[in-house]
Structure formats: structure tokens, C-alpha cells
């Protein structure tokens, strides 16, 4: 990085080779902690569970209605396989919604 780049990005700080090595070691140690990695990666996956529950619920309702209207055993079997998965994902979504958030009043201790 040259001096011109430093003026454009004043928040960036140059690290000495020793500091860079220490930072790399800390990052490697953090990557070894599976719970930490899971928590850090969970933010990316937060949107997919509600979408999955919505799509599974819509598919379940559609298959159930079509199975009842046509009395087709294959559609009723699909509903029987799809509905427990929908309930399981909905339960996961409710558990996640009920979990106290870090920094909220429920998690603070006096």
C-alpha cells in the first residue's frame, strides 16, 4: 500500500511483520473454535430458515389440497412425508425467535 492509498483510507493502519504474524495466529486460533465459527457464520443463514418454512408450508398445503381433491395416494404420501419436515423447520424457527438476543434486557444481569 502506498502513501496515496493511506490518505484515501485513513482508518487503515499499517502493521509490522511481527504484528501481522500475531494477528494471523489469533485468526487461526479463532477458526479452530467451532462454536465461534458457527456463530459468526449464522448471520448469513438467518434469512433461509423463514424462507424454507414458508415454502414448505405452501408446498404442504398445495399437496394436501390436491391429494384430498384427487384422492391420489401418491399425493397423500408426499404430504405425509412433507408435513413433519415442515413442522420441524417451523419449530426451529420458533426456537430461534424465542432465544434471547445478546445485549437485550433478558440477557443483562444486574
Contact map, one row per residue, 1 for C-alpha under 8 A:
11101100000000000000000000000000000000000000000000000000000000000000000000000000000000000000000000000000000000
11111100000000000000000000000000000000000000000000000000000000000000000000000000000000000000000000000000000000
11111110000000000000000000000000000000000000000000000000000000000000000000000000000000000000000000000000000000
01111111000000000000000000000000000000000000000000000000000000000000000000000000000000000000000000000000000000
11111111100000000000000000000000000000000000000000000000000000000000000000000000000000000000000000000000000000
11111111110100000000000000000000000000000000000000000000000000000000000000000000000000000000000000000000000000
00111111110000000000000000000000000000000000000000000000000000000000000000000000000000000000000000000000000000
00011111110000000000000000000000000000000000000000000000000000000000000000000000000000000000000000000000000000
00001111111100000000000000000000000000000000000000000000000000000000000000000000000000000000000000000000000000
00000111111110000000000000000000000000000000000000000000000000000000000000000000000000000000000000000000000000
00000000111110000000000000000000000000000000000000000000000000000000000000000000000000000000000000000000000000
00000100111111000000000000000000000000000000000000000000000000000000000000000000000000000000000000000000000000
00000000011111100000000000000000000000000000000000000000000000000000000000000000000000000000000000000000000000
00000000000111110000000000000000000000000000000000000000000000000000000000000000000000000000000000000000000000
00000000000011111111000000000000000000000000000000000000000000000000000000000000000000000000000000000000000000
00000000000001111111000000000000000000000000000000000000000000000000000000000000000000000000000000000000000000
00000000000000111111100000000000000000000000000000000000000000000000000000000000000000000000000000000000000000
00000000000000111111110000000000000000000000000000000000000000000000000000000000000000000000000000000000000000
00000000000000111111111000000000000000000000000000000000000000000000000000000000000000000000000000000000000000
00000000000000111111111100000000000000000000000000000000000000000000000000000000000000000000000000000000000000
00000000000000001111111110000000000000000000000000000000000000000000000000000000000000000000000000000000000000
00000000000000000111111111000000000000000000000000000000000000000000000000000000000000000000000000000000000000
00000000000000000011111111100000000000000000000000000000000000000000000000000000000000000000000000000000000000
00000000000000000001111111110000000000000000000000000000000000000000000000000000000000000000000000000000000000
00000000000000000000111111111000000000000000000000000000000000000000000000000000000000000000000000000000000000
00000000000000000000011111111100000000000000000000000000000000000000000000000000000000000000000000000000000000
00000000000000000000001111111110000000000000000000000000000000000000000000000000000000000000000000000000000000
00000000000000000000000111111111000000000000000000000000000000000000000000000000000000000000000000000000000000
00000000000000000000000011111111100000000000000000000000000000000000000000000000000000000000000000000000000000
00000000000000000000000001111111100110000000000000000000000000000000000000000000000000000000000000000000000000
00000000000000000000000000111111110110000000000000000000000000000000000000000000000000000000000000000000000000
00000000000000000000000000011111110010000000000000000000000000000000000000000000000000000000000000000000000000
00000000000000000000000000001111111110000000000000000000000000000000000000000000000000000000000000000000000000
00000000000000000000000000000011111111000000000000000000000000000000000000000000000000000000000000000000000000
00000000000000000000000000000000111111100000000000000000000000000000000000000000000000000000000000000000000000
00000000000000000000000000000110111111110000000000000000000000000000000000000000000000000000000000000000000000
00000000000000000000000000000111111111111000000000000000000000000000000000000000000000000000000000000000000000
00000000000000000000000000000000011111111100000000000000000000000000000000000000000000000000000000000000000000
00000000000000000000000000000000001111111110000000000000000000000000000000000000000000000000000000000000000000
00000000000000000000000000000000000111111110000000000000000000000000000000000000000000000000000000000000000000
00000000000000000000000000000000000011111111100000000000000000000000000000000000000000000000000000000000000000
00000000000000000000000000000000000001111111110000000000000000000000000000000000000000000000000000000000000000
00000000000000000000000000000000000000111111110000000000000000000000000000000000000000000000000000000000000000
00000000000000000000000000000000000000001111111000000000000000000000000000000000000000000000000000000000000000
00000000000000000000000000000000000000001111111110000000000000000000000000000000000000000000000000000000000000
00000000000000000000000000000000000000000111111111000000000000000000000000000000000000000000000000000000000000
00000000000000000000000000000000000000000001111111100000000000000000000000000000000000000000000000000000000000
00000000000000000000000000000000000000000000111111110000000000000000000000000000000000000000000000000000000000
00000000000000000000000000000000000000000000111111111000000000000000000000000000000000001000100000000000000000
00000000000000000000000000000000000000000000011111111100000000000000000000000000000000000000100000000000000000
00000000000000000000000000000000000000000000001111111110000000000000000000000000000000000000000000000000000000
00000000000000000000000000000000000000000000000111111111000000000000000000000000000000001000000000000000000000
00000000000000000000000000000000000000000000000011111111100000000000000000000000000001001100100000000000000000
00000000000000000000000000000000000000000000000001111111110000000000000000000000000000000000000000000000000000
00000000000000000000000000000000000000000000000000111111111000000000000000000000000000000000000000000000000000
00000000000000000000000000000000000000000000000000011111111100000000000000000000010011000000000000000000000000
00000000000000000000000000000000000000000000000000001111111110000000000000000000001001000000000000000000000000
00000000000000000000000000000000000000000000000000000111111111000000000000000000000000000000000000000000000000
00000000000000000000000000000000000000000000000000000011111111100000000000000000000000000000000000000000000000
00000000000000000000000000000000000000000000000000000001111111110000000000000010011001000000000000000000000000
00000000000000000000000000000000000000000000000000000000111111111000000000000000000000000000000000000000000000
00000000000000000000000000000000000000000000000000000000011111111100000000000000000000000000000000000000000000
00000000000000000000000000000000000000000000000000000000001111111110000000110110000000000000000000000000000000
00000000000000000000000000000000000000000000000000000000000111111111000000110010000000000000000000000000000000
00000000000000000000000000000000000000000000000000000000000011111111100000000000000000000000000000000000000000
00000000000000000000000000000000000000000000000000000000000001111111111000100000000000000000000000000000000000
00000000000000000000000000000000000000000000000000000000000000111111111111110010000000000000000000000000000000
00000000000000000000000000000000000000000000000000000000000000011111111100010000000000000000000000000000000000
00000000000000000000000000000000000000000000000000000000000000001111111000000000000000000000000000000000000000
00000000000000000000000000000000000000000000000000000000000000000111111100000000000000000000000000000000000000
00000000000000000000000000000000000000000000000000000000000000000111111110110000000000000000000000000000000000
00000000000000000000000000000000000000000000000000000000000000000011011111110000000000000000000000000000000000
00000000000000000000000000000000000000000000000000000000000000000010001111111000000000000000000000000000000000
00000000000000000000000000000000000000000000000000000000000000000010000111111100000000000000000000000000000000
00000000000000000000000000000000000000000000000000000000000000110110001111111110000000000000000000000000000000
00000000000000000000000000000000000000000000000000000000000000110011001111111111000000000000000000000000000000
00000000000000000000000000000000000000000000000000000000000000000000000011111111100000000000000000000000000000
00000000000000000000000000000000000000000000000000000000000000100000000001111111110000000000000000000000000000
00000000000000000000000000000000000000000000000000000000000100110010000000111111111000000000000000000000000000
00000000000000000000000000000000000000000000000000000000000000000000000000011111111100000000000000000000000000
00000000000000000000000000000000000000000000000000000000000000000000000000001111111110000000000000000000000000
00000000000000000000000000000000000000000000000000000001000100000000000000000111111111000000000000000000000000
00000000000000000000000000000000000000000000000000000000100100000000000000000011111111100000000000000000000000
00000000000000000000000000000000000000000000000000000000000000000000000000000001111111110000000000000000000000
00000000000000000000000000000000000000000000000000000001000000000000000000000000111111111000000000000000000000
00000000000000000000000000000000000000000000000000001001100100000000000000000000011111111100000000000000000000
00000000000000000000000000000000000000000000000000000000000000000000000000000000001111111110000000000000000000
00000000000000000000000000000000000000000000000000000000000000000000000000000000000111111111000000000000000000
00000000000000000000000000000000000000000000000010011000000000000000000000000000000011111111100000000000000000
00000000000000000000000000000000000000000000000000001000000000000000000000000000000001111111110000000000000000
00000000000000000000000000000000000000000000000000000000000000000000000000000000000000111111111000000000000000
00000000000000000000000000000000000000000000000000000000000000000000000000000000000000011111111100000000000000
00000000000000000000000000000000000000000000000011001000000000000000000000000000000000001111111110000000000000
00000000000000000000000000000000000000000000000000000000000000000000000000000000000000000111111111000000000000
00000000000000000000000000000000000000000000000000000000000000000000000000000000000000000011111111100000000000
00000000000000000000000000000000000000000000000000000000000000000000000000000000000000000001111111100000000000
00000000000000000000000000000000000000000000000000000000000000000000000000000000000000000000111111100000000000
00000000000000000000000000000000000000000000000000000000000000000000000000000000000000000000011111110000000000
00000000000000000000000000000000000000000000000000000000000000000000000000000000000000000000001111111000000000
00000000000000000000000000000000000000000000000000000000000000000000000000000000000000000000000001111101011000
00000000000000000000000000000000000000000000000000000000000000000000000000000000000000000000000000111111011000
00000000000000000000000000000000000000000000000000000000000000000000000000000000000000000000000000011111001000
00000000000000000000000000000000000000000000000000000000000000000000000000000000000000000000000000001111101100
00000000000000000000000000000000000000000000000000000000000000000000000000000000000000000000000000011111111100
00000000000000000000000000000000000000000000000000000000000000000000000000000000000000000000000000000011111100
00000000000000000000000000000000000000000000000000000000000000000000000000000000000000000000000000011001111100
00000000000000000000000000000000000000000000000000000000000000000000000000000000000000000000000000011111111110
00000000000000000000000000000000000000000000000000000000000000000000000000000000000000000000000000000011111111
00000000000000000000000000000000000000000000000000000000000000000000000000000000000000000000000000000000001111
00000000000000000000000000000000000000000000000000000000000000000000000000000000000000000000000000000000000111
